[in-house]
Amino acid sequence: MQRRIIVSGTASGVGKTTVTLGLMAALTKQQRIVQGFKCGPDYLDPTFHLAITNRISHQLDSWMLSEEWIKTIFYKHSKDADLSIIEGMMGLFDGHAASNNVGSTYEISQILDAPILLVVDISHCARSAAAIVRGYQLLEEDVNLAGVILNHAGSEGHANLCQEAIEQMCDIPVVGYLKSDDVPVLPERHLGLVSALEQGQHDLLIETLARVVANQFDLAKILDIAQRSTSLKEEKFIFNWPVESRHVRIAVAYDAAFHFYYEENFSLLKKAGAELVLFSPLAGESLPSECDGVYLGGGFPEEYLEPLMKNKKLIADIQKASKDGMPILAECGGYMFLAKEIHVNGKTYPMAGVIPMEVTMQEKLAAIGYREVATVTETIFGKKGTLIRGHEFHYSTSRFIEDVQPAFTYETQNGERHHVGFQSNEVLASYIHLHLASNPEMALAWMETCQQYQLKRENSK
């Protein structure tokens, strides 16, 4: 049986990540094996999980993935852990739409039969905290709310007042609290928390979190709550993919500028016959030799424009690869890197120039939301109309400087049809982070496209 808990909250910004990281740090210091998971499409929080637990954290998204996929991901990565901590997204019931629970943390708790610890911001209330918790208990008939954590308490006495009210009215325990000045504020940038790839500056923060949580949380009770779950059975997926004769090399950009990838995308590509070869554009590295495809993920290219534009060898190699028809998938940050130029604070930075596009960074969020897209024409993923789900979140805007073939089309909630991205000569690029597990056959189609390029490359020697 895998012990598991979900750390959820009443809303975004109530302290879910702070509590999650504190629990991970405190329990890891007890020499326990802690496995992290994240509800929703977020990339940044899992990098913090990795930094603390030394184990890759995995996204669990019930809008992009089926129930079987979620159970498979959880079972596979939690079976050797002492405890799995699943960090929620937004508020407990927030997901794809306001009319149902699809894509919500609540839905993940139902799929995995995972007890929930609800983080409540009590900075402006006392007895009313019980009304908040009671509302979350009653919205659905079977909410597995097992404990409460109080955040932003003015004092220990304030926390005690809220605890008394909650335990009296809601009949569930308060298992910990944080005062407003207990820990430093987690640093943020426009995409959220600063990536844990830069975690060196956060060592003191994590030490402080571990100490405070060990002192102010009932870790024994939390571990007991985590054990109140049914055993999960391993889900079996049979793809019947003939991979024995297929072996292609995919160059994957991976460093502080490009590191937003769904781990399950990597797993599927490997299953389909890919060898993933990581390289760092920021370190001055170019495409690895004998590559048959390129994967440019999202990240923070706008933070590293000087070293990126100075990597002339990579830019030349990317330009040649695109002209030669090498299959290239670029998402968000990778899409920006393929543009002609990026504008930031009045300065212009030339990029790879594969896409006739200008990108401009701005202060306000440009787009956010789930996307179910269809390919507009035949692509590296196969025939026209191939469906795939993903997520879009970015602060930059883009403008094509000549007519292009869009990559995808999707319909908005108000019925508008949008065409987005870029498709040409085996380059498929857009702002959308695609989840291959929403349509696994695309991984196979991409590898078959790479294999065709491989044969062409070998025949030209």
C-alpha positions as a Markdown table, in Angstrom:
| # | Residue | x | y | z |
|---|---|---|---|---|
| 1 | Met | 0.0 | 0.0 | 0.0 |
| 2 | Gln | 1.2 | 3.5 | -0.9 |
| 3 | Arg | 0.7 | 6.1 | 1.8 |
| 4 | Arg | -0.4 | 9.3 | 0.2 |
| 5 | Ile | -1.9 | 12.8 | 1.0 |
| 6 | Ile | -3.0 | 15.7 | -1.1 |
| 7 | Val | -2.1 | 19.2 | 0.0 |
| 8 | Ser | -4.8 | 21.4 | -1.3 |
| 9 | Gly | -6.1 | 24.9 | -0.5 |
| 10 | Thr | -9.1 | 27.1 | -0.5 |
| 11 | Ala | -7.6 | 29.2 | -3.4 |
| 12 | Ser | -4.4 | 30.0 | -5.2 |
| 13 | Gly | -1.9 | 31.8 | -3.0 |
| 14 | Val | -2.9 | 30.4 | 0.4 |
| 15 | Gly | 0.4 | 28.6 | 0.9 |
| 16 | Lys | 0.0 | 25.1 | -0.7 |
| 17 | Thr | 3.6 | 25.2 | -2.1 |
| 18 | Thr | 5.1 | 26.4 | 1.2 |
| 19 | Val | 3.3 | 23.7 | 3.2 |
| 20 | Thr | 4.2 | 21.0 | 0.6 |
| 21 | Leu | 7.8 | 21.9 | 0.6 |
| 22 | Gly | 7.9 | 22.1 | 4.3 |
| 23 | Leu | 6.4 | 18.7 | 4.7 |
| 24 | Met | 8.8 | 17.2 | 2.2 |
| 25 | Ala | 11.8 | 18.8 | 3.8 |
| 26 | Ala | 10.8 | 17.8 | 7.4 |
| 27 | Leu | 10.0 | 14.2 | 6.4 |
| 28 | Thr | 13.1 | 13.8 | 4.3 |
| 29 | Lys | 15.2 | 14.9 | 7.3 |
| 30 | Gln | 13.6 | 12.0 | 9.1 |
| 31 | Gln | 15.3 | 9.8 | 6.4 |
| 32 | Arg | 11.9 | 9.0 | 4.8 |
| 33 | Ile | 11.6 | 8.4 | 1.1 |
| 34 | Val | 9.2 | 11.1 | -0.1 |
| 35 | Gln | 7.7 | 11.1 | -3.6 |
| 36 | Gly | 6.3 | 14.4 | -5.0 |
| 37 | Phe | 3.4 | 14.8 | -7.4 |
| 38 | Lys | 1.7 | 18.0 | -8.7 |
| 39 | Cys | -2.0 | 18.3 | -9.8 |
| 40 | Gly | -2.4 | 20.2 | -13.0 |
| 41 | Pro | 0.0 | 21.3 | -15.8 |
| 42 | Asp | 2.5 | 23.2 | -13.6 |
| 43 | Tyr | 6.3 | 22.7 | -14.2 |
| 44 | Leu | 7.8 | 24.9 | -11.5 |
| 45 | Asp | 6.6 | 23.4 | -8.3 |
| 46 | Pro | 7.8 | 19.9 | -9.4 |
| 47 | Thr | 11.4 | 21.3 | -9.7 |
| 48 | Phe | 11.2 | 22.3 | -6.1 |
| 49 | His | 9.9 | 18.8 | -5.2 |
| 50 | Leu | 12.9 | 17.3 | -6.9 |
| 51 | Ala | 15.4 | 19.7 | -5.2 |
| 52 | Ile | 14.1 | 18.5 | -1.8 |
| 53 | Thr | 13.3 | 14.8 | -2.3 |
| 54 | Asn | 15.9 | 14.0 | -4.9 |
| 55 | Arg | 13.2 | 12.3 | -6.8 |
| 56 | Ile | 11.5 | 13.5 | -10.1 |
| 57 | Ser | 8.1 | 14.8 | -9.4 |
| 58 | His | 5.3 | 14.0 | -11.8 |
| 59 | Gln | 2.2 | 15.9 | -13.0 |
| 60 | Leu | -1.2 | 14.4 | -12.5 |
| 61 | Asp | -3.7 | 16.2 | -14.7 |
| 62 | Ser | -7.2 | 14.7 | -15.1 |
| 63 | Trp | -8.2 | 16.9 | -18.0 |
| 64 | Met | -5.3 | 16.0 | -20.2 |
| 65 | Leu | -5.0 | 12.4 | -19.0 |
| 66 | Ser | -7.3 | 9.5 | -18.5 |
| 67 | Glu | -8.0 | 8.0 | -15.1 |
| 68 | Glu | -6.0 | 4.9 | -16.1 |
| 69 | Trp | -3.0 | 7.1 | -17.0 |
| 70 | Ile | -3.1 | 8.9 | -13.7 |
| 71 | Lys | -3.2 | 5.7 | -11.7 |
| 72 | Thr | -0.4 | 4.3 | -13.8 |
| 73 | Ile | 1.8 | 7.4 | -13.2 |
| 74 | Phe | 1.1 | 7.4 | -9.5 |
| 75 | Tyr | 1.6 | 3.6 | -9.0 |
| 76 | Lys | 4.8 | 3.5 | -11.0 |
| 77 | His | 6.5 | 6.3 | -9.1 |
| 78 | Ser | 5.2 | 5.9 | -5.6 |
| 79 | Lys | 5.5 | 2.2 | -5.0 |
| 80 | Asp | 8.9 | 2.4 | -3.3 |
| 81 | Ala | 8.3 | 5.6 | -1.4 |
| 82 | Asp | 7.4 | 5.9 | 2.3 |
| 83 | Leu | 5.0 | 8.7 | 1.5 |
| 84 | Ser | 3.7 | 10.4 | -1.6 |
| 85 | Ile | 2.7 | 14.1 | -1.2 |
| 86 | Ile | 0.5 | 15.4 | -4.0 |
| 87 | Glu | 0.4 | 19.2 | -4.3 |
| 88 | Gly | -2.9 | 20.6 | -5.5 |
| 89 | Met | -3.6 | 23.3 | -7.9 |
| 90 | Met | -5.6 | 26.5 | -7.3 |
| 91 | Gly | -8.6 | 25.8 | -5.0 |
| 92 | Leu | -9.7 | 22.3 | -4.2 |
| 93 | Phe | -12.6 | 22.3 | -6.7 |
| 94 | Asp | -11.0 | 24.5 | -9.4 |
| 95 | Gly | -10.3 | 22.8 | -12.8 |
| 96 | His | -11.2 | 23.0 | -16.4 |
| 97 | Ala | -14.7 | 24.5 | -16.0 |
| 98 | Ala | -16.9 | 26.1 | -13.3 |
| 99 | Ser | -19.7 | 23.6 | -13.9 |
| 100 | Asn | -17.9 | 20.4 | -12.9 |
| 101 | Asn | -14.8 | 19.0 | -11.1 |
| 102 | Val | -12.9 | 17.8 | -14.2 |
| 103 | Gly | -9.2 | 18.7 | -14.0 |
| 104 | Ser | -9.5 | 19.7 | -10.3 |
| 105 | Thr | -7.5 | 18.6 | -7.3 |
| 106 | Tyr | -10.7 | 17.1 | -5.9 |
| 107 | Glu | -11.0 | 14.8 | -9.0 |
| 108 | Ile | -7.4 | 13.6 | -8.4 |
| 109 | Ser | -8.3 | 12.8 | -4.8 |
| 110 | Gln | -11.2 | 10.7 | -6.0 |
| 111 | Ile | -9.2 | 8.9 | -8.6 |
| 112 | Leu | -6.4 | 8.0 | -6.2 |
| 113 | Asp | -8.5 | 7.7 | -3.0 |
| 114 | Ala | -6.2 | 10.2 | -1.4 |
| 115 | Pro | -7.0 | 12.1 | 1.9 |
| 116 | Ile | -6.8 | 15.8 | 1.7 |
| 117 | Leu | -5.1 | 18.3 | 3.9 |
| 118 | Leu | -6.8 | 21.7 | 3.3 |
| 119 | Val | -4.6 | 24.8 | 3.7 |
| 120 | Val | -6.6 | 27.8 | 5.0 |
| 121 | Asp | -5.4 | 31.4 | 5.1 |
| 122 | Ile | -6.6 | 32.6 | 8.5 |
| 123 | Ser | -5.0 | 36.1 | 8.4 |
| 124 | His | -8.4 | 37.8 | 8.6 |
| 125 | Cys | -10.6 | 35.5 | 10.5 |
| 126 | Ala | -11.0 | 33.4 | 13.7 |
| 127 | Arg | -14.2 | 31.4 | 14.2 |
| 128 | Ser | -15.1 | 32.1 | 10.6 |
| 129 | Ala | -12.3 | 29.7 | 9.6 |
| 130 | Ala | -14.7 | 26.9 | 10.6 |
| 131 | Ala | -17.3 | 28.2 | 8.1 |
| 132 | Ile | -14.7 | 28.1 | 5.3 |
| 133 | Val | -13.7 | 24.5 | 6.1 |
| 134 | Arg | -17.3 | 23.4 | 6.5 |
| 135 | Gly | -18.1 | 24.8 | 3.1 |
| 136 | Tyr | -15.4 | 22.7 | 1.5 |
| 137 | Gln | -16.7 | 19.6 | 3.3 |
| 138 | Leu | -20.2 | 20.1 | 2.0 |
| 139 | Leu | -19.8 | 21.1 | -1.6 |
| 140 | Glu | -19.6 | 17.5 | -2.7 |
| 141 | Glu | -21.0 | 14.4 | -0.8 |
| 142 | Asp | -17.8 | 12.5 | -0.6 |
| 143 | Val | -15.0 | 15.0 | 0.0 |
| 144 | Asn | -12.1 | 13.2 | 1.7 |
| 145 | Leu | -11.1 | 16.1 | 3.8 |
| 146 | Ala | -9.0 | 14.6 | 6.5 |
| 147 | Gly | -7.1 | 17.5 | 8.1 |
| 148 | Val | -6.5 | 21.3 | 8.1 |
| 149 | Ile | -3.4 | 23.3 | 8.0 |
| 150 | Leu | -3.6 | 27.0 | 9.1 |
| 151 | Asn | -1.5 | 29.6 | 7.3 |
| 152 | His | -0.7 | 33.3 | 8.0 |
| 153 | Ala | -1.6 | 33.0 | 11.7 |
| 154 | Gly | -0.9 | 36.2 | 13.6 |
| 155 | Ser | 0.3 | 34.2 | 16.6 |
| 156 | Glu | 0.1 | 30.8 | 18.2 |
| 157 | Gly | -2.9 | 32.0 | 20.1 |
| 158 | His | -4.7 | 33.0 | 16.9 |
| 159 | Ala | -4.0 | 29.6 | 15.4 |
| 160 | Asn | -5.4 | 27.9 | 18.6 |
| 161 | Leu | -8.6 | 30.0 | 18.3 |
| 162 | Cys | -9.1 | 28.8 | 14.7 |
| 163 | Gln | -8.2 | 25.3 | 15.6 |
| 164 | Glu | -10.8 | 25.1 | 18.4 |
| 165 | Ala | -13.6 | 26.4 | 16.1 |
| 166 | Ile | -12.7 | 24.1 | 13.2 |
| 167 | Glu | -12.4 | 21.0 | 15.3 |
| 168 | Gln | -15.7 | 21.8 | 17.1 |
| 169 | Met | -17.7 | 22.5 | 14.0 |
| 170 | Cys | -16.1 | 20.3 | 11.3 |
| 171 | Asp | -15.0 | 17.3 | 13.3 |
| 172 | Ile | -11.6 | 17.1 | 11.6 |
| 173 | Pro | -8.2 | 17.8 | 13.1 |
| 174 | Val | -6.0 | 20.8 | 12.6 |
| 175 | Val | -2.6 | 19.2 | 12.0 |
| 176 | Gly | -0.3 | 22.3 | 11.8 |
| 177 | Tyr | 0.0 | 26.0 | 11.4 |
| 178 | Leu | 2.4 | 28.6 | 10.1 |
| 179 | Lys | 2.6 | 32.2 | 11.4 |
| 180 | Ser | 3.0 | 35.0 | 8.9 |
| 181 | Asp | 6.7 | 35.6 | 9.8 |
| 182 | Asp | 7.7 | 31.9 | 10.2 |
| 183 | Val | 9.4 | 31.6 | 6.8 |
| 184 | Pro | 10.8 | 33.9 | 4.1 |
| 185 | Val | 8.5 | 34.6 | 1.2 |
| 186 | Leu | 9.2 | 32.2 | -1.7 |
| 187 | Pro | 10.8 | 34.2 | -4.5 |
| 188 | Glu | 8.7 | 34.5 | -7.7 |
| 189 | Arg | 9.0 | 35.6 | -11.3 |
| 190 | His | 6.3 | 36.1 | -13.9 |
| 191 | Leu | 5.7 | 32.4 | -14.3 |
| 192 | Gly | 5.4 | 31.8 | -10.6 |
| 193 | Leu | 8.0 | 30.4 | -8.3 |
| 194 | Val | 11.7 | 30.7 | -9.3 |
| 195 | Ser | 12.8 | 27.4 | -10.8 |
| 196 | Ala | 14.4 | 25.0 | -8.4 |
| 197 | Leu | 17.1 | 24.6 | -11.0 |
| 198 | Glu | 18.4 | 27.7 | -9.3 |
| 199 | Gln | 17.8 | 26.2 | -5.8 |
| 200 | Gly | 21.2 | 27.1 | -4.4 |
| 201 | Gln | 19.8 | 30.4 | -3.2 |
| 202 | His | 16.9 | 28.6 | -1.4 |
| 203 | Asp | 18.9 | 26.3 | 0.9 |
| 204 | Leu | 18.3 | 28.5 | 3.9 |
| 205 | Leu | 14.6 | 28.7 | 3.1 |
| 206 | Ile | 14.2 | 24.9 | 2.9 |
| 207 | Glu | 16.1 | 24.5 | 6.2 |
| 208 | Thr | 13.8 | 27.0 | 7.8 |
| 209 | Leu | 10.7 | 25.3 | 6.4 |
| 210 | Ala | 11.9 | 21.9 | 7.7 |
| 211 | Arg | 12.5 | 23.2 | 11.2 |
| 212 | Val | 9.2 | 25.1 | 11.5 |
| 213 | Val | 7.1 | 22.3 | 10.1 |
| 214 | Ala | 8.8 | 19.8 | 12.4 |
| 215 | Asn | 7.9 | 22.0 | 15.4 |
| 216 | Gln | 4.4 | 23.2 | 14.5 |
| 217 | Phe | 2.9 | 20.3 | 12.5 |
| 218 | Asp | 1.8 | 16.9 | 13.9 |
| 219 | Leu | 3.8 | 14.8 | 11.5 |
| 220 | Ala | 2.8 | 11.5 | 13.2 |
| 221 | Lys | -0.9 | 12.4 | 12.7 |
| 222 | Ile | -0.2 | 13.4 | 9.1 |
| 223 | Leu | 1.5 | 10.1 | 8.4 |
| 224 | Asp | -1.5 | 8.3 | 10.0 |
| 225 | Ile | -3.9 | 10.2 | 7.8 |
| 226 | Ala | -1.8 | 9.3 | 4.7 |
| 227 | Gln | -2.3 | 5.6 | 5.5 |
| 228 | Arg | -6.1 | 5.8 | 5.3 |
| 229 | Ser | -6.3 | 4.9 | 1.7 |
| 230 | Thr | -7.1 | 1.8 | -0.2 |
| 231 | Ser | -4.4 | -0.1 | -2.0 |
| 232 | Leu | -4.0 | 0.7 | -5.7 |
| 233 | Lys | -3.6 | -1.9 | -8.4 |
| 234 | Glu | -1.1 | -1.4 | -11.2 |
| 235 | Glu | -2.8 | -0.4 | -14.4 |
| 236 | Lys | -1.5 | -2.3 | -17.5 |
| 237 | Phe | -1.2 | -0.4 | -20.8 |
| 238 | Ile | -0.5 | -2.5 | -23.9 |
| 239 | Phe | 0.6 | -0.5 | -26.9 |
| 240 | Asn | 1.7 | -3.3 | -29.3 |
| 241 | Trp | 4.2 | -0.9 | -30.7 |
| 242 | Pro | 6.8 | -2.7 | -33.0 |
| 243 | Val | 9.8 | -0.9 | -31.6 |
| 244 | Glu | 12.4 | -3.6 | -32.1 |
| 245 | Ser | 13.7 | -2.1 | -35.4 |
| 246 | Arg | 13.3 | 1.5 | -34.5 |
| 247 | His | 16.0 | 3.5 | -32.8 |
| 248 | Val | 16.3 | 7.2 | -33.3 |
| 249 | Arg | 18.2 | 9.9 | -31.4 |
| 250 | Ile | 16.2 | 13.0 | -30.2 |
| 251 | Ala | 18.2 | 16.1 | -29.1 |
| 252 | Val | 16.4 | 17.6 | -26.1 |
| 253 | Ala | 17.4 | 21.1 | -25.0 |
| 254 | Tyr | 17.7 | 21.0 | -21.2 |
| 255 | Asp | 19.0 | 23.7 | -18.9 |
| 256 | Ala | 17.7 | 26.7 | -17.0 |
| 257 | Ala | 16.4 | 28.3 | -20.2 |
| 258 | Phe | 14.6 | 25.1 | -21.4 |
| 259 | His | 13.3 | 22.6 | -18.9 |
| 260 | Phe | 9.5 | 22.6 | -19.0 |
| 261 | Tyr | 8.8 | 19.0 | -20.1 |
| 262 | Tyr | 6.2 | 16.5 | -19.0 |
| 263 | Glu | 8.1 | 13.5 | -17.8 |
| 264 | Glu | 5.5 | 11.2 | -19.3 |
| 265 | Asn | 6.4 | 12.6 | -22.7 |
| 266 | Phe | 9.9 | 11.4 | -22.2 |
| 267 | Ser | 8.7 | 8.0 | -21.1 |
| 268 | Leu | 6.4 | 7.6 | -24.2 |
| 269 | Leu | 9.1 | 8.7 | -26.6 |
| 270 | Lys | 11.5 | 6.1 | -25.1 |
| 271 | Lys | 8.8 | 3.5 | -25.3 |
| 272 | Ala | 8.4 | 4.4 | -29.0 |
| 273 | Gly | 12.1 | 3.8 | -29.6 |
| 274 | Ala | 13.8 | 7.2 | -28.9 |
| 275 | Glu | 17.1 | 7.8 | -27.3 |
| 276 | Leu | 16.9 | 11.2 | -25.7 |
| 277 | Val | 20.2 | 13.1 | -25.8 |
| 278 | Leu | 20.2 | 16.2 | -23.6 |
| 279 | Phe | 22.2 | 19.3 | -24.5 |
| 280 | Ser | 22.5 | 22.7 | -23.0 |
| 281 | Pro | 22.1 | 25.8 | -25.3 |
| 282 | Leu | 23.2 | 28.0 | -22.3 |
| 283 | Ala | 26.5 | 26.1 | -22.0 |
| 284 | Gly | 27.3 | 26.8 | -25.6 |
| 285 | Glu | 26.4 | 23.3 | -26.8 |
| 286 | Ser | 25.0 | 22.7 | -30.2 |
| 287 | Leu | 22.9 | 19.8 | -31.5 |
| 288 | Pro | 24.4 | 16.4 | -30.6 |
| 289 | Ser | 25.8 | 14.4 | -33.6 |
| 290 | Glu | 23.7 | 11.9 | -35.5 |
| 291 | Cys | 20.4 | 13.3 | -34.4 |
| 292 | Asp | 17.1 | 12.4 | -36.0 |
| 293 | Gly | 14.9 | 15.0 | -34.3 |
| 294 | Val | 14.9 | 17.9 | -31.9 |
| 295 | Tyr | 12.7 | 18.7 | -28.9 |
| 296 | Leu | 12.8 | 22.3 | -27.7 |
| 297 | Gly | 10.7 | 22.6 | -24.5 |
| 298 | Gly | 9.5 | 25.6 | -22.6 |
| 299 | Gly | 11.3 | 27.6 | -19.9 |
| 300 | Phe | 12.8 | 31.0 | -19.5 |
| 301 | Pro | 14.6 | 31.9 | -22.7 |
| 302 | Glu | 13.8 | 35.6 | -22.1 |
| 303 | Glu | 16.0 | 35.4 | -19.0 |
| 304 | Tyr | 19.0 | 34.2 | -21.0 |
| 305 | Leu | 18.8 | 36.1 | -24.3 |
| 306 | Glu | 22.5 | 37.1 | -24.4 |
| 307 | Pro | 24.0 | 33.6 | -24.2 |
| 308 | Leu | 21.4 | 32.2 | -26.5 |
| 309 | Met | 21.9 | 34.7 | -29.3 |
| 310 | Lys | 25.7 | 34.2 | -28.9 |
| 311 | Asn | 25.4 | 30.4 | -29.5 |
| 312 | Lys | 25.9 | 30.8 | -33.2 |
| 313 | Lys | 26.8 | 27.2 | -33.8 |
| 314 | Leu | 23.5 | 26.0 | -32.3 |
| 315 | Ile | 21.6 | 28.6 | -34.4 |
| 316 | Ala | 23.3 | 27.5 | -37.5 |
| 317 | Asp | 22.7 | 23.8 | -36.8 |
| 318 | Ile | 19.0 | 24.5 | -36.0 |
| 319 | Gln | 18.6 | 26.4 | -39.3 |
| 320 | Lys | 20.3 | 23.6 | -41.3 |
| 321 | Ala | 18.2 | 20.9 | -39.5 |
| 322 | Ser | 15.0 | 22.7 | -40.3 |
| 323 | Lys | 16.0 | 23.1 | -44.0 |
| 324 | Asp | 17.0 | 19.5 | -44.2 |
| 325 | Gly | 13.6 | 18.4 | -42.9 |
| 326 | Met | 14.7 | 17.1 | -39.5 |
| 327 | Pro | 11.5 | 16.7 | -37.3 |
| 328 | Ile | 11.5 | 19.5 | -34.7 |
| 329 | Leu | 9.0 | 20.0 | -32.0 |
| 330 | Ala | 9.1 | 23.4 | -30.2 |
| 331 | Glu | 6.9 | 24.4 | -27.3 |
| 332 | Cys | 6.5 | 27.9 | -25.7 |
| 333 | Gly | 10.1 | 28.9 | -24.8 |
| 334 | Gly | 11.4 | 26.7 | -27.7 |
| 335 | Tyr | 8.9 | 28.4 | -30.0 |
| 336 | Met | 10.2 | 31.8 | -29.0 |
| 337 | Phe | 13.8 | 30.6 | -29.6 |
| 338 | Leu | 12.9 | 29.7 | -33.2 |
| 339 | Ala | 11.6 | 33.2 | -33.9 |
| 340 | Lys | 13.5 | 35.8 | -35.8 |
| 341 | Glu | 13.9 | 38.0 | -32.8 |
| 342 | Ile | 12.7 | 38.7 | -29.2 |
| 343 | His | 12.0 | 42.2 | -27.9 |
| 344 | Val | 12.5 | 42.9 | -24.2 |
| 345 | Asn | 12.4 | 46.3 | -22.6 |
| 346 | Gly | 13.0 | 48.1 | -25.8 |
| 347 | Lys | 16.0 | 45.9 | -26.9 |
| 348 | Thr | 16.0 | 43.4 | -29.7 |
| 349 | Tyr | 17.7 | 40.0 | -29.6 |
| 350 | Pro | 18.1 | 38.0 | -32.7 |
| 351 | Met | 17.2 | 34.3 | -32.3 |
| 352 | Ala | 17.3 | 31.2 | -34.6 |
| 353 | Gly | 15.2 | 32.7 | -37.4 |
| 354 | Val | 13.5 | 29.5 | -38.3 |
| 355 | Ile | 10.1 | 31.0 | -37.9 |
| 356 | Pro | 9.3 | 34.5 | -39.5 |
| 357 | Met | 8.1 | 35.8 | -36.2 |
| 358 | Glu | 8.7 | 38.6 | -33.7 |
| 359 | Val | 8.2 | 38.0 | -30.0 |
| 360 | Thr | 7.6 | 40.7 | -27.5 |
| 361 | Met | 7.8 | 40.2 | -23.7 |
| 362 | Gln | 5.2 | 42.1 | -21.7 |
| 363 | Glu | 4.2 | 42.6 | -18.0 |
| 364 | Lys | 0.7 | 41.2 | -18.3 |
| 365 | Leu | -0.2 | 37.6 | -18.9 |
| 366 | Ala | -0.9 | 37.1 | -22.6 |
| 367 | Ala | -2.6 | 33.7 | -22.5 |
| 368 | Ile | -3.5 | 30.9 | -20.0 |
| 369 | Gly | -5.7 | 27.8 | -20.3 |
| 370 | Tyr | -6.1 | 24.3 | -21.4 |
| 371 | Arg | -6.2 | 23.6 | -25.1 |
| 372 | Glu | -7.5 | 20.7 | -27.1 |
| 373 | Val | -6.0 | 21.3 | -30.5 |
| 374 | Ala | -6.2 | 19.6 | -33.9 |
| 375 | Thr | -3.4 | 19.7 | -36.5 |
| 376 | Val | -4.3 | 21.9 | -39.5 |
| 377 | Thr | -2.3 | 19.7 | -41.9 |
| 378 | Glu | -0.2 | 16.6 | -42.0 |
| 379 | Thr | 2.6 | 17.0 | -39.4 |
| 380 | Ile | 5.3 | 15.1 | -37.6 |
| 381 | Phe | 2.4 | 13.7 | -35.5 |
| 382 | Gly | 0.7 | 12.2 | -38.6 |
| 383 | Lys | -2.5 | 13.0 | -40.5 |
| 384 | Lys | -4.4 | 16.2 | -40.5 |
| 385 | Gly | -6.9 | 16.6 | -37.7 |
| 386 | Thr | -4.9 | 14.7 | -35.1 |
| 387 | Leu | -6.2 | 15.7 | -31.7 |
| 388 | Ile | -4.0 | 16.4 | -28.7 |
| 389 | Arg | -4.4 | 18.2 | -25.4 |
| 390 | Gly | -2.1 | 20.6 | -23.7 |
| 391 | His | -1.8 | 23.8 | -21.8 |
| 392 | Glu | -0.8 | 27.4 | -22.6 |
| 393 | Phe | 0.7 | 30.0 | -20.2 |
| 394 | His | 2.9 | 32.8 | -21.3 |
| 395 | Tyr | 3.6 | 36.5 | -20.9 |
| 396 | Ser | 4.9 | 37.2 | -24.4 |
| 397 | Thr | 3.0 | 38.0 | -27.6 |
| 398 | Ser | 4.1 | 37.1 | -31.1 |
| 399 | Arg | 3.6 | 38.5 | -34.6 |
| 400 | Phe | 4.3 | 36.7 | -37.9 |
| 401 | Ile | 6.1 | 39.0 | -40.4 |
| 402 | Glu | 4.9 | 37.0 | -43.4 |
| 403 | Asp | 2.2 | 34.4 | -44.1 |
| 404 | Val | 2.7 | 31.0 | -42.5 |
| 405 | Gln | 1.0 | 27.7 | -42.2 |
| 406 | Pro | -0.5 | 27.4 | -38.7 |
| 407 | Ala | 0.2 | 24.3 | -36.7 |
| 408 | Phe | -3.1 | 23.9 | -34.8 |
| 409 | Thr | -6.7 | 25.0 | -34.6 |
| 410 | Tyr | -8.9 | 25.0 | -31.5 |
| 411 | Glu | -12.2 | 26.3 | -30.4 |
| 412 | Thr | -12.5 | 28.6 | -27.4 |
| 413 | Gln | -15.2 | 28.3 | -24.8 |
| 414 | Asn | -17.2 | 31.0 | -26.5 |
| 415 | Gly | -17.1 | 29.2 | -29.8 |
| 416 | Glu | -14.4 | 31.1 | -31.6 |
| 417 | Arg | -12.0 | 29.2 | -33.8 |
| 418 | His | -8.3 | 30.1 | -33.4 |
| 419 | His | -5.4 | 29.0 | -35.6 |
| 420 | Val | -2.1 | 29.0 | -33.7 |
| 421 | Gly | 1.6 | 28.1 | -34.1 |
| 422 | Phe | 3.8 | 27.3 | -37.1 |
| 423 | Gln | 4.2 | 24.3 | -39.3 |
| 424 | Ser | 6.6 | 23.9 | -42.1 |
| 425 | Asn | 9.1 | 21.3 | -43.4 |
| 426 | Glu | 8.7 | 19.0 | -40.3 |
| 427 | Val | 8.9 | 21.9 | -37.8 |
| 428 | Leu | 5.9 | 21.9 | -35.5 |
| 429 | Ala | 5.9 | 24.8 | -33.0 |
| 430 | Ser | 3.5 | 26.8 | -30.8 |
| 431 | Tyr | 3.1 | 28.2 | -27.4 |
| 432 | Ile | 1.2 | 25.1 | -26.3 |
| 433 | His | 2.8 | 22.5 | -24.0 |
| 434 | Leu | 1.5 | 19.3 | -25.5 |
| 435 | His | 0.9 | 16.2 | -23.4 |
| 436 | Leu | 1.6 | 13.1 | -25.5 |
| 437 | Ala | -0.2 | 10.9 | -23.1 |
| 438 | Ser | -3.4 | 12.5 | -24.1 |
| 439 | Asn | -2.9 | 10.8 | -27.5 |
| 440 | Pro | 0.0 | 8.3 | -27.1 |
| 441 | Glu | -0.1 | 7.3 | -30.8 |
| 442 | Met | 1.5 | 10.6 | -31.6 |
| 443 | Ala | 4.7 | 9.6 | -29.9 |
| 444 | Leu | 4.9 | 6.6 | -32.3 |
| 445 | Ala | 4.0 | 8.9 | -35.3 |
| 446 | Trp | 6.8 | 11.3 | -34.3 |
| 447 | Met | 9.3 | 8.5 | -34.0 |
| 448 | Glu | 8.3 | 7.1 | -37.4 |
| 449 | Thr | 8.8 | 10.6 | -38.9 |
| 450 | Cys | 12.3 | 10.7 | -37.2 |
| 451 | Gln | 13.1 | 7.3 | -38.6 |
| 452 | Gln | 12.3 | 8.5 | -42.1 |
| 453 | Tyr | 14.6 | 11.4 | -41.7 |
| 454 | Gln | 17.2 | 9.0 | -40.3 |
| 455 | Leu | 17.1 | 6.8 | -43.4 |
| 456 | Lys | 17.4 | 9.9 | -45.6 |
| 457 | Arg | 20.4 | 11.2 | -43.5 |
| 458 | Glu | 22.2 | 7.8 | -43.7 |
| 459 | Asn | 21.5 | 7.5 | -47.4 |
| 460 | Ser | 23.0 | 10.9 | -48.1 |
| 461 | Lys | 26.4 | 10.0 | -46.5 |
